[in-house]
């Protein structure tokens, strides 16, 4: 327990951070939590000290979530809601359920949900997509092409949502490298971007992306396309596995027939 306590940040800091990240401001978080704005800021600073990173960029009057904040939020938020739901179920109290809380199926662990990798250098875009999709998917965020490729080298995902305009390595080059990697080539990539020129879409599709969605996104359309492409990828994988299995059986049958023919020839001789 002592080891766990050293690794976990204070729960009050996590709750303050989640509220500020979800609502987009310290003031709104303070109103929801019924505390002062200074208390929210103090808790988030304590969390930043614990993690050794800066989650929000601050000036005199405002605070904007940075890329690391968006990445941390994508991990923390669904797990906090899962803990809250479990506690609520144990307490037998279902009277207070926040309207924006993600739907968590009690029979389904977060790790069993399809995994989406969001690749975007904008914390606001990551926050928006996570809010739209976290009830149906396990959302992982990376803020650059190289970081996404490094993550994909060690973890598997069901689908990638990719921005195009990113510094150092844009979405086109990231997609090209993904499709050039044998173990990743079949992972669906959807470009979600501010670009809306047909030439941009054609370029993305030529590089192997399965879809191209221009912002502002329509949530129902985005969710439908994600579900469709994940289903198609899974169906294709299942079909390839079936065909491979039948090919193996056919080869085994041919080998057996060849041995039988040899034995018959030997018997006749």
DRENSEVO-780808 format. One record per residue: residue in one letter; x, z, y of N, C-alpha, C in turn; residue number from 1. Coordinates in Angstrom, 3 decimals. Layout:
residues N
 rest       nu       nw       nv      cau      caw      cav       cu       cw       cv  nr
    a        X        Z        Y        X        Z        Y        X        Z        Y NUM
...
***
This chain:
residues 269
 rest       nu       nw       nv      cau      caw      cav       cu       cw       cv  nr
    x    0.817    0.000   -1.205    0.000    0.000    0.000    0.855    0.000    1.261   1
    x    1.966    0.764    1.244    2.846    0.788    2.409    3.450   -0.589    2.651   2
    x    3.809   -1.276    1.565    4.377   -2.616    1.693    3.346   -3.564    2.315   3
    x    2.097   -3.470    1.880    1.034   -4.312    2.416    0.786   -3.999    3.886   4
    x    0.806   -2.736    4.226    0.563   -2.332    5.607    1.628   -2.874    6.541   5
    x    2.875   -2.923    6.063    3.953   -3.452    6.906    3.764   -4.943    7.170   6
    x    3.207   -5.664    6.214    3.076   -7.109    6.355    1.822   -7.511    7.128   7
    x    0.766   -6.727    7.008   -0.485   -7.085    7.666   -0.508   -6.603    9.113   8
    x   -0.932   -7.468   10.052   -1.120   -7.010   11.426   -2.365   -6.135   11.516   9
    x   -2.523   -5.347   12.589   -3.712   -4.506   12.734   -4.983   -5.353   12.718  10
    x   -6.006   -4.869   12.035   -7.256   -5.612   11.934   -7.884   -5.836   13.306  11
    x   -7.767   -4.848   14.207   -8.341   -5.008   15.545   -7.684   -6.177   16.276  12
    x   -6.396   -6.382   16.063   -5.706   -7.505   16.690   -6.198   -8.829   16.112  13
    x   -6.409   -8.871   14.794   -6.905  -10.095   14.162   -8.313  -10.443   14.645  14
    x   -9.163   -9.419   14.782  -10.535   -9.654   15.240  -10.537  -10.155   16.686  15
    x   -9.703   -9.543   17.534   -9.620   -9.976   18.930   -9.110  -11.411   19.015  16
    x   -8.097  -11.726   18.223   -7.548  -13.088   18.219   -8.584  -14.095   17.741  17
    x   -9.276  -13.786   16.654  -10.273  -14.720   16.106  -11.367  -15.005   17.127  18
    x  -11.839  -13.959   17.797  -12.904  -14.148   18.786  -12.415  -14.988   19.961  19
    x  -11.216  -14.712   20.458  -10.680  -15.464   21.591  -10.441  -16.926   21.226  20
    x   -9.903  -17.165   20.025   -9.632  -18.538   19.589  -10.933  -19.308   19.366  21
    x  -11.907  -18.647   18.764  -13.182  -19.319   18.465  -13.982  -19.609   19.731  22
    x  -13.990  -18.679   20.667  -14.797  -18.817   21.878  -14.042  -19.525   22.999  23
    x  -12.731  -19.599   22.882  -11.959  -20.355   23.856  -11.505  -19.594   25.079  24
    x  -11.777  -18.289   25.154  -11.303  -17.511   26.307  -11.291  -16.029   25.968  25
    x  -10.409  -15.293   26.648  -10.344  -13.845   26.479  -11.600  -13.193   27.028  26
    x  -12.131  -13.742   28.121  -13.318  -13.145   28.742  -14.513  -13.217   27.808  27
    x  -14.736  -14.381   27.198  -15.859  -14.524   26.263  -15.680  -13.616   25.053  28
    x  -14.433  -13.504   24.575  -14.167  -12.610   23.443  -14.464  -11.168   23.814  29
    x  -14.083  -10.770   25.037  -14.344   -9.400   25.487  -15.839   -9.109   25.540  30
    x  -16.614  -10.094   26.009  -18.071   -9.908   26.065  -18.655   -9.777   24.667  31
    x  -18.184  -10.598   23.730  -18.713  -10.523   22.364  -18.348   -9.201   21.695  32
    x  -17.112   -8.737   21.926  -16.634   -7.513   21.282  -17.000   -6.255   22.054  33
    x  -17.590   -6.457   23.245  -17.998   -5.329   24.084  -16.808   -4.452   24.479  34
    x  -15.722   -5.090   24.864  -14.536   -4.383   25.355  -14.073   -5.099   26.618  35
    x  -13.037   -4.596   27.246  -12.523   -5.235   28.449  -11.634   -6.431   28.091  36
    x  -11.488   -7.337   29.057  -10.598   -8.476   28.854   -9.170   -7.998   28.625  37
    x   -8.787   -6.941   29.316   -7.440   -6.390   29.157   -7.218   -5.886   27.737  38
    x   -8.276   -5.324   27.129   -8.152   -4.827   25.761   -7.925   -5.982   24.786  39
    x   -8.644   -7.077   25.010   -8.447   -8.260   24.166   -7.021   -8.779   24.313  40
    x   -6.573   -8.898   25.562   -5.223   -9.392   25.813   -4.180   -8.481   25.178  41
    x   -4.391   -7.179   25.286   -3.442   -6.220   24.722   -3.370   -6.343   23.202  42
    x   -4.503   -6.506   22.550   -4.529   -6.640   21.093   -3.833   -7.936   20.650  43
    x   -4.048   -9.012   21.407   -3.424  -10.281   21.032   -1.919  -10.230   21.266  44
    x   -1.492   -9.543   22.312   -0.047   -9.375   22.528    0.567   -8.564   21.376  45
    x   -0.166   -7.575   20.890    0.327   -6.784   19.760    0.463   -7.666   18.519  46
    x   -0.493   -8.583   18.337   -0.430   -9.510   17.208    0.755  -10.461   17.357  47
    x    0.969  -10.968   18.564    2.102  -11.859   18.804    3.429  -11.138   18.552  48
    x    3.500   -9.868   18.938    4.711   -9.088   18.686    4.938   -8.916   17.193  49
    x    3.856   -8.643   16.464    3.949   -8.467   15.011    4.436   -9.754   14.337  50
    x    3.923  -10.908   14.799    4.270  -12.181   14.177    5.593  -12.739   14.691  51
    x    5.953  -12.333   15.897    7.177  -12.860   16.495    7.013  -14.264   17.044  52
    x    5.778  -14.656   17.359    5.500  -15.978   17.931    4.482  -15.824   19.054  53
    x    4.374  -16.859   19.895    3.390  -16.867   20.970    2.190  -17.689   20.513  54
    x    1.012  -17.067   20.528   -0.205  -17.727   20.087   -0.970  -18.357   21.244  55
    x   -0.868  -17.764   22.414   -1.563  -18.260   23.609   -0.570  -18.467   24.740  56
    x   -0.799  -19.507   25.533   -0.065  -19.722   26.777   -0.898  -19.136   27.907  57
    x   -0.311  -18.275   28.711   -1.071  -17.549   29.733   -0.567  -17.863   31.129  58
    x   -1.512  -17.824   32.100   -1.125  -17.739   33.502   -1.917  -16.590   34.107  59
    x   -2.025  -16.556   35.392   -2.649  -15.396   36.038   -4.103  -15.196   35.634  60
    x   -4.834  -16.303   35.402   -6.272  -16.174   35.176   -6.766  -16.748   33.853  61
    x   -5.962  -17.556   33.204   -6.438  -18.228   32.000   -5.459  -18.065   30.854  62
    x   -5.950  -18.338   29.649   -5.123  -18.314   28.446   -5.559  -19.472   27.565  63
    x   -4.625  -20.313   27.178   -4.923  -21.470   26.326   -4.185  -21.324   25.003  64
    x   -4.883  -21.557   23.906   -4.284  -21.415   22.590   -3.258  -22.514   22.358  65
    x   -2.069  -22.128   21.880   -1.012  -23.082   21.589   -1.092  -23.599   20.169  66
    x   -0.202  -24.513   19.807   -0.220  -25.102   18.452   -0.084  -24.062   17.337  67
    x    0.806  -23.085   17.522    0.942  -22.050   16.494   -0.322  -21.200   16.406  68
    x   -0.956  -20.986   17.548   -2.218  -20.249   17.545   -3.292  -20.973   16.766  69
    x   -3.366  -22.292   16.968   -4.359  -23.088   16.241   -4.090  -23.061   14.744  70
    x   -2.828  -23.145   14.381   -2.467  -23.121   12.964   -2.811  -21.767   12.337  71
    x   -2.520  -20.690   13.069   -2.821  -19.347   12.559   -4.328  -19.140   12.479  72
    x   -5.067  -19.641   13.473   -6.520  -19.503   13.486   -7.150  -20.195   12.286  73
    x   -6.624  -21.382   11.939   -7.175  -22.136   10.807   -7.064  -21.348    9.508  74
    x   -6.075  -20.470    9.407   -5.908  -19.637    8.208   -6.692  -18.340    8.303  75
    x   -6.630  -17.710    9.482   -7.204  -16.369    9.641   -8.730  -16.392    9.645  76
    x   -9.317  -17.335   10.405  -10.754  -17.288   10.641  -11.596  -17.316    9.367  77
    x  -11.399  -18.303    8.465  -12.236  -18.312    7.258  -12.056  -17.080    6.381  78
    x  -10.832  -16.538    6.355  -10.596  -15.351    5.535  -11.236  -14.108    6.130  79
    x  -11.240  -13.995    7.459  -11.924  -12.863    8.093  -13.417  -12.913    7.814  80
    x  -13.994  -14.133    7.889  -15.425  -14.248    7.603  -15.727  -13.929    6.140  81
    x  -14.823  -14.315    5.247  -15.027  -13.997    3.830  -15.008  -12.486    3.610  82
    x  -14.073  -11.780    4.278  -14.012  -10.316    4.178  -15.281   -9.699    4.742  83
    x  -15.726  -10.199    5.899  -16.929   -9.663    6.522  -18.148   -9.866    5.628  84
    x  -18.234  -11.046    5.017  -19.372  -11.329    4.134  -19.366  -10.415    2.920  85
    x  -18.167  -10.206    2.336  -18.065   -9.332    1.167  -18.448   -7.903    1.534  86
    x  -17.989   -7.434    2.686  -18.325   -6.074    3.120  -19.819   -5.946    3.368  87
    x  -20.400   -6.979    3.962  -21.831   -6.964    4.241  -22.639   -6.927    2.954  88
    x  -22.201   -7.704    1.950  -22.898   -7.706    0.664  -22.819   -6.337   -0.013  89
    x  -21.639   -5.720    0.053  -21.468   -4.408   -0.581  -22.314   -3.348    0.113  90
    x  -22.441   -3.508    1.436  -23.237   -2.530    2.193  -24.727   -2.790    2.066  91
    x  -25.081   -3.964    1.544  -26.492   -4.299    1.393  -27.164   -4.584    2.708  92
    x  -26.386   -4.984    3.714  -26.923   -5.224    5.043  -26.807   -6.696    5.356  93
    x  -27.945   -7.409    5.362  -27.924   -8.829    5.685  -28.683   -9.113    6.967  94
    x  -28.835   -8.071    7.799  -29.633   -8.232    9.003  -28.860   -8.830   10.150  95
    x  -27.529   -8.731   10.105  -26.721   -9.230   11.212  -25.745  -10.262   10.672  96
    x  -26.044  -11.524   10.902  -25.166  -12.611   10.495  -24.933  -13.508   11.686  97
    x  -23.729  -13.576   12.231  -23.469  -14.416   13.384  -23.879  -15.857   13.108  98
    x  -24.466  -16.511   14.117  -24.970  -17.863   13.910  -23.854  -18.860   13.691  99
    x  -22.651  -18.549   14.176  -21.564  -19.504   14.009  -20.622  -19.123   12.884 100
    x  -21.027  -18.138   12.065  -20.192  -17.776   10.921  -20.267  -18.865    9.873 101
    x  -19.155  -19.206    9.249  -19.180  -20.237    8.216  -19.954  -19.772    6.999 102
    x  -20.608  -20.701    6.340  -21.349  -20.380    5.128  -20.363  -20.190    3.996 103
    x  -20.369  -19.032    3.362  -19.444  -18.754    2.272  -20.241  -18.537    1.001 104
    x  -20.082  -19.411    0.043  -20.755  -19.296   -1.249  -20.104  -18.170   -2.032 105
    x  -20.897  -17.177   -2.414  -20.349  -16.008   -3.106  -19.712  -16.380   -4.437 106
    x  -20.134  -17.501   -5.009  -19.590  -17.905   -6.311  -18.373  -18.809   -6.168 107
    x  -17.985  -19.109   -4.943  -16.929  -20.083   -4.725  -15.824  -19.474   -3.886 108
    x  -14.630  -19.389   -4.445  -13.487  -18.883   -3.694  -13.006  -19.946   -2.727 109
    x  -12.390  -19.516   -1.620  -11.898  -20.471   -0.640  -10.911  -21.463   -1.277 110
    x  -10.110  -20.981   -2.205   -9.119  -21.860   -2.820   -9.754  -22.940   -3.680 111
    x  -11.042  -22.771   -4.038  -11.719  -23.767   -4.854  -12.375  -24.853   -4.010 112
    x  -12.418  -24.676   -2.692  -12.995  -25.681   -1.816  -12.023  -26.859   -1.669 113
    x  -12.546  -28.060   -1.430  -11.645  -29.178   -1.140  -10.768  -28.848    0.067 114
    x   -9.531  -29.273    0.024   -8.576  -28.954    1.085   -8.394  -30.132    2.018 115
    x   -8.562  -29.890    3.311   -8.319  -30.893    4.338   -7.061  -30.517    5.103 116
    x   -6.203  -31.484    5.329   -5.043  -31.284    6.190   -5.315  -31.974    7.516 117
    x   -5.359  -31.188    8.597   -5.539  -31.724    9.944   -4.171  -31.830   10.597 118
    x   -3.805  -33.038   11.009   -2.504  -33.273   11.647   -2.765  -33.700   13.091 119
    x   -2.475  -32.799   14.023   -2.776  -33.058   15.439   -1.929  -32.130   16.289 120
    x   -1.370  -32.639   17.376   -0.566  -31.786   18.255   -1.403  -31.055   19.285 121
    x   -2.713  -31.279   19.292   -3.611  -30.618   20.241   -4.296  -29.429   19.586 122
    x   -4.062  -28.243   20.141   -4.720  -27.040   19.616   -6.226  -27.136   19.769 123
    x   -6.675  -27.748   20.851   -8.115  -27.884   21.081   -8.760  -28.756   20.006 124
    x   -8.106  -29.859   19.657   -8.650  -30.734   18.612   -8.687  -30.032   17.259 125
    x   -7.612  -29.298   16.945   -7.567  -28.561   15.673   -8.686  -27.529   15.628 126
    x   -8.847  -26.807   16.726   -9.885  -25.776   16.806  -11.264  -26.398   16.608 127
    x  -11.495  -27.545   17.243  -12.790  -28.214   17.136  -13.077  -28.653   15.708 128
    x  -12.117  -29.312   15.072  -12.324  -29.782   13.699  -12.487  -28.618   12.727 129
    x  -11.702  -27.555   12.929  -11.837  -26.394   12.061  -13.233  -25.791   12.178 130
    x  -13.745  -25.700   13.408  -15.089  -25.158   13.595  -16.156  -25.999   12.925 131
    x  -15.982  -27.324   12.920  -16.963  -28.213   12.294  -16.924  -28.167   10.772 132
    x  -15.735  -27.938   10.207  -15.535  -28.203    8.777  -15.262  -26.977    7.921 133
    x  -14.999  -25.830    8.539  -14.531  -24.688    7.762  -15.583  -24.124    6.813 134
    x  -16.868  -24.476    7.010  -17.893  -23.968    6.095  -17.911  -24.712    4.768 135
    x  -17.325  -25.926    4.740  -17.358  -26.736    3.521  -15.981  -27.020    2.937 136
    x  -14.943  -26.758    3.722  -13.603  -27.133    3.288  -12.599  -26.037    3.635 137
    x  -11.500  -26.054    2.913  -10.342  -25.236    3.268   -9.498  -26.073    4.223 138
    x   -9.441  -25.661    5.483   -8.795  -26.464    6.526   -7.395  -25.925    6.797 139
    x   -6.402  -26.793    6.632   -5.012  -26.472    6.933   -4.577  -27.341    8.100 140
    x   -3.860  -26.759    9.062   -3.437  -27.506   10.242   -1.922  -27.625   10.301 141
    x   -1.454  -28.803   10.680   -0.049  -29.032   11.016   -0.024  -29.778   12.339 142
    x    0.949  -29.457   13.186    0.920  -29.966   14.559    1.877  -31.129   14.807 143
    x    2.467  -31.685   13.774    3.347  -32.849   13.936    3.437  -33.607   12.626 144
    x    3.878  -34.870   12.727    4.066  -35.667   11.522    5.088  -35.083   10.575 145
    x    6.298  -34.711   11.065    7.294  -34.121   10.167    6.803  -32.843    9.490 146
    x    6.074  -32.006   10.232    5.555  -30.771    9.635    4.536  -31.090    8.547 147
    x    3.706  -32.111    8.776    2.724  -32.513    7.763    3.412  -33.024    6.507 148
    x    4.447  -33.847    6.674    5.169  -34.380    5.517    5.856  -33.261    4.741 149
    x    6.402  -32.287    5.462    7.039  -31.154    4.793    6.003  -30.353    3.998 150
    x    4.834  -30.154    4.586    3.773  -29.417    3.885    3.334  -30.185    2.635 151
    x    3.143  -31.496    2.764    2.676  -32.310    1.641    3.707  -32.409    0.528 152
    x    4.962  -32.154    0.851    5.998  -32.198   -0.182    5.886  -31.028   -1.146 153
    x    5.147  -29.991   -0.764    5.037  -28.817   -1.634    3.598  -28.414   -1.957 154
    x    2.622  -28.979   -1.251    1.224  -28.621   -1.471    0.381  -29.883   -1.614 155
    x   -0.714  -29.785   -2.360   -1.621  -30.919   -2.520   -2.863  -30.728   -1.651 156
    x   -3.420  -31.818   -1.167   -4.638  -31.776   -0.364   -5.583  -32.860   -0.862 157
    x   -6.851  -32.744   -0.498   -7.845  -33.727   -0.919   -8.009  -34.856    0.086 158
    x   -7.746  -34.577    1.367   -7.914  -35.598    2.402   -7.148  -35.169    3.643 159
    x   -6.691  -36.161    4.424   -5.927  -35.898    5.641   -6.669  -36.470    6.841 160
    x   -6.859  -35.642    7.869   -7.398  -36.084    9.155   -6.228  -36.174   10.121 161
    x   -5.948  -37.375   10.620   -4.711  -37.627   11.354   -4.978  -38.138   12.771 162
    x   -4.362  -37.468   13.744   -4.321  -38.011   15.092   -3.275  -39.119   15.146 163
    x   -3.352  -40.001   16.123   -2.364  -41.080   16.248   -1.317  -40.753   17.297 164
    x   -1.757  -40.328   18.462   -0.845  -40.119   19.585   -0.216  -38.730   19.507 165
    x    0.935  -38.672   18.857    1.693  -37.429   18.739    3.147  -37.714   19.104 166
    x    3.841  -36.735   19.688    5.251  -36.955   20.057    6.148  -37.025   18.819 167
    x    7.338  -37.607   19.004    8.375  -37.703   17.966    7.984  -38.675   16.844 168
    x    6.915  -38.371   16.131    6.441  -39.263   15.064    4.932  -39.406   15.203 169
    x    4.455  -40.615   15.502    3.016  -40.779   15.706    2.281  -40.852   14.365 170
    x    0.965  -40.913   14.453    0.158  -40.918   13.239    0.369  -42.139   12.380 171
    x    0.637  -43.291   13.012    0.884  -44.498   12.237    2.099  -44.331   11.321 172
    x    3.205  -43.845   11.886    4.419  -43.688   11.095    4.231  -42.609   10.020 173
    x    3.523  -41.535   10.371    3.259  -40.483    9.386    2.450  -41.036    8.221 174
    x    1.428  -41.830    8.536    0.605  -42.446    7.490    1.448  -43.392    6.636 175
    x    2.310  -44.185    7.287    3.151  -45.126    6.541    4.021  -44.390    5.529 176
    x    4.614  -43.255    5.961    5.477  -42.508    5.051    4.664  -41.851    3.929 177
    x    3.464  -41.415    4.240    2.605  -40.841    3.198    2.284  -41.884    2.138 178
    x    1.885  -43.072    2.582    1.503  -44.127    1.640    2.701  -44.692    0.885 179
    x    3.904  -44.486    1.421    5.112  -44.961    0.737    5.613  -43.963   -0.293 180
    x    4.999  -42.803   -0.350    5.383  -41.763   -1.308    4.439  -41.823   -2.501 181
    x    4.973  -42.063   -3.673    4.140  -42.303   -4.857    3.143  -41.170   -5.111 182
    x    3.588  -39.945   -4.959    2.715  -38.807   -5.262    1.619  -38.590   -4.220 183
    x    1.738  -39.252   -3.057    0.768  -39.063   -1.967   -0.049  -40.314   -1.677 184
    x    0.322  -41.426   -2.285   -0.250  -42.719   -1.908   -1.768  -42.768   -2.042 185
    x   -2.331  -42.016   -2.974   -3.776  -42.067   -3.211   -4.558  -41.042   -2.405 186
    x   -3.875  -40.216   -1.603   -4.585  -39.233   -0.777   -5.267  -39.957    0.381 187
    x   -6.577  -39.813    0.569   -7.261  -40.517    1.662   -6.786  -40.015    3.025 188
    x   -6.560  -40.945    3.941   -6.180  -40.613    5.315   -7.230  -41.196    6.256 189
    x   -7.811  -40.336    7.084   -8.754  -40.774    8.117   -8.110  -40.520    9.471 190
    x   -8.002  -41.564   10.283   -7.524  -41.376   11.644   -8.675  -40.868   12.514 191
    x   -8.430  -39.766   13.221   -9.392  -39.228   14.190   -8.669  -39.213   15.525 192
    x   -9.068  -40.075   16.452   -8.229  -40.353   17.606   -9.047  -40.674   18.847 193
    x   -8.384  -40.568   20.000   -9.000  -40.980   21.255   -8.956  -42.503   21.434 194
    x   -8.149  -43.189   20.648   -8.040  -44.645   20.747   -9.306  -45.291   20.186 195
    x   -9.750  -46.353   20.842  -10.967  -47.024   20.377  -10.850  -48.551   20.394 196
    x   -9.631  -49.060   20.518   -9.419  -50.504   20.494   -9.466  -50.998   19.048 197
    x  -10.175  -52.087   18.775  -10.223  -52.630   17.408   -8.844  -52.910   16.825 198
    x   -7.872  -53.274   17.682   -6.522  -53.524   17.184   -5.882  -52.249   16.650 199
    x   -6.182  -51.109   17.300   -5.671  -49.823   16.809   -6.264  -49.511   15.443 200
    x   -7.565  -49.775   15.300   -8.227  -49.536   14.014   -7.654  -50.433   12.937 201
    x   -7.459  -51.705   13.262   -6.908  -52.643   12.280   -5.513  -52.215   11.848 202
    x   -4.707  -51.761   12.799   -3.353  -51.312   12.483   -3.393  -50.124   11.537 203
    x   -4.281  -49.177   11.805   -4.389  -48.005   10.950   -4.820  -48.354    9.539 204
    x   -5.792  -49.257    9.422   -6.279  -49.645    8.097   -5.221  -50.439    7.327 205
    x   -4.445  -51.252    8.044   -3.372  -52.003    7.385   -2.295  -51.086    6.822 206
    x   -2.120  -49.936    7.444   -1.118  -48.979    6.974   -1.614  -48.154    5.784 207
    x   -2.886  -48.313    5.420   -3.403  -47.630    4.239   -4.437  -46.570    4.503 208
    x   -4.788  -46.336    5.777   -5.852  -45.367    6.064   -7.172  -45.887    5.501 209
    x   -8.035  -44.966    5.095   -9.319  -45.369    4.522  -10.429  -45.435    5.570 210
    x  -10.177  -44.863    6.771  -11.213  -44.843    7.793  -10.579  -44.575    9.148 211
    x  -11.355  -44.840   10.208  -10.876  -44.710   11.578  -12.051  -44.219   12.415 212
    x  -11.932  -43.028   13.000  -13.018  -42.441   13.784  -12.525  -42.153   15.193 213
    x  -13.220  -42.690   16.178  -12.854  -42.464   17.570  -13.592  -41.250   18.116 214
    x  -12.893  -40.488   18.957  -13.527  -39.358   19.622  -14.357  -39.859   20.805 215
    x  -15.425  -39.111   21.168  -15.862  -37.860   20.542  -16.527  -38.107   19.183 216
    x  -16.211  -37.253   18.229  -16.743  -37.450   16.882  -18.188  -36.989   16.817 217
    x  -18.944  -37.628   15.958  -20.304  -37.183   15.642  -20.191  -36.339   14.379 218
    x  -20.467  -35.033   14.436  -20.216  -34.158   13.284  -20.813  -34.660   11.980 219
    x  -22.067  -35.110   12.011  -22.716  -35.558   10.770  -21.994  -36.766   10.178 220
    x  -21.561  -37.683   11.041  -20.845  -38.872   10.575  -19.483  -38.484   10.006 221
    x  -18.773  -37.616   10.714  -17.463  -37.165   10.229  -17.587  -36.513    8.857 222
    x  -18.549  -35.604    8.702  -18.714  -34.904    7.426  -19.103  -35.882    6.315 223
    x  -19.972  -36.837    6.632  -20.399  -37.805    5.613  -19.228  -38.661    5.150 224
    x  -18.395  -39.096    6.093  -17.262  -39.944    5.713  -16.219  -39.161    4.923 225
    x  -15.984  -37.920    5.307  -15.046  -37.093    4.551  -15.528  -36.929    3.114 226
    x  -16.805  -36.560    2.972  -17.358  -36.355    1.633  -17.291  -37.636    0.803 227
    x  -17.610  -38.773    1.429  -17.592  -40.050    0.714  -16.193  -40.384    0.211 228
    x  -15.195  -40.231    1.070  -13.835  -40.611    0.677  -13.243  -39.646   -0.354 229
    x  -13.605  -38.365   -0.273  -13.142  -37.427   -1.296  -13.781  -37.767   -2.635 230
    x  -15.084  -38.078   -2.621  -15.768  -38.456   -3.868  -15.175  -39.734   -4.451 231
    x  -14.886  -40.717   -3.590  -14.293  -41.968   -4.070  -12.916  -41.730   -4.686 232
    x  -12.105  -40.894   -4.028  -10.764  -40.615   -4.547  -10.841  -39.900   -5.893 233
    x  -11.759  -38.962   -6.014  -11.895  -38.228   -7.268  -12.437  -39.136   -8.374 234
    x  -13.378  -40.001   -8.028  -13.921  -40.930   -9.021  -12.839  -41.895   -9.494 235
    x  -12.020  -42.393   -8.551  -10.941  -43.296   -8.919   -9.930  -42.607   -9.825 236
    x   -9.588  -41.352   -9.504   -8.640  -40.603  -10.327   -9.199  -40.371  -11.727 237
    x  -10.501  -40.048  -11.802  -11.122  -39.825  -13.106  -11.149  -41.113  -13.926 238
    x  -11.444  -42.234  -13.250  -11.475  -43.521  -13.953  -10.084  -43.898  -14.455 239
    x   -9.070  -43.704  -13.623   -7.700  -44.020  -14.036   -7.279  -43.151  -15.220 240
    x   -7.692  -41.897  -15.211   -7.366  -41.014  -16.329   -8.053  -41.482  -17.608 241
    x   -9.325  -41.901  -17.468  -10.063  -42.391  -18.634   -9.426  -43.657  -19.192 242
    x   -9.067  -44.593  -18.295   -8.450  -45.836  -18.736   -7.099  -45.581  -19.398 243
    x   -6.342  -44.644  -18.823   -5.052  -44.315  -19.413   -5.224  -43.712  -20.801 244
    x   -6.227  -42.849  -20.947   -6.483  -42.236  -22.240   -6.885  -43.281  -23.277 245
    x   -7.746  -44.225  -22.856   -8.174  -45.265  -23.797   -7.034  -46.214  -24.143 246
    x   -6.153  -46.468  -23.175   -4.992  -47.317  -23.456   -4.077  -46.648  -24.478 247
    x   -3.920  -45.334  -24.338   -3.097  -44.599  -25.310   -3.718  -44.667  -26.698 248
    x   -5.037  -44.508  -26.756   -5.712  -44.569  -28.055   -5.570  -45.954  -28.681 249
    x   -5.708  -46.993  -27.842   -5.572  -48.354  -28.352   -4.161  -48.597  -28.886 250
    x   -3.160  -48.110  -28.162   -1.783  -48.275  -28.606   -1.551  -47.549  -29.922 251
    x   -2.119  -46.335  -30.035   -1.972  -45.570  -31.278   -2.646  -46.295  -32.441 252
    x   -3.833  -46.892  -32.158   -4.546  -47.621  -33.211   -3.759  -48.853  -33.658 253
    x   -3.175  -49.549  -32.669   -2.373  -50.729  -33.015   -1.145  -50.347  -33.842 254
    x   -0.525  -49.229  -33.500    0.630  -48.765  -34.262    0.229  -48.406  -35.683 255
    x   -0.932  -47.759  -35.825   -1.428  -47.381  -37.151   -1.718  -48.617  -37.996 256
    x   -2.363  -49.631  -37.384   -2.657  -50.867  -38.107   -1.372  -51.568  -38.539 257
    x   -0.357  -51.539  -37.647    0.909  -52.189  -37.985    1.564  -51.502  -39.175 258
    x    1.526  -50.163  -39.206    2.116  -49.425  -40.339    1.344  -49.712  -41.627 259
    x    0.010  -49.769  -41.506   -0.806  -50.066  -42.691   -0.480  -51.452  -43.232 260
    x   -0.303  -52.424  -42.301    0.021  -53.784  -42.746    1.358  -53.805  -43.475 261
    x    2.344  -53.066  -42.952    3.651  -53.000  -43.602    3.535  -52.384  -44.994 262
    x    2.740  -51.316  -45.112    2.570  -50.642  -46.406    1.888  -51.569  -47.403 263
    x    0.898  -52.358  -46.932    0.212  -53.284  -47.819    1.158  -54.369  -48.307 264
    x    1.990  -54.883  -47.376    2.974  -55.904  -47.770    3.944  -55.370  -48.789 265
    x    4.379  -54.110  -48.594    5.321  -53.490  -49.529    4.658  -53.316  -50.890 266
    x    3.361  -52.940  -50.886    2.648  -52.732  -52.145    2.523  -54.071  -52.911 267
    x    2.234  -55.157  -52.146    2.089  -56.467  -52.786    3.410  -56.953  -53.374 268
    x    4.466  -56.577  -52.682    5.778  -57.027  -53.171    6.145  -56.294  -54.450 269
***
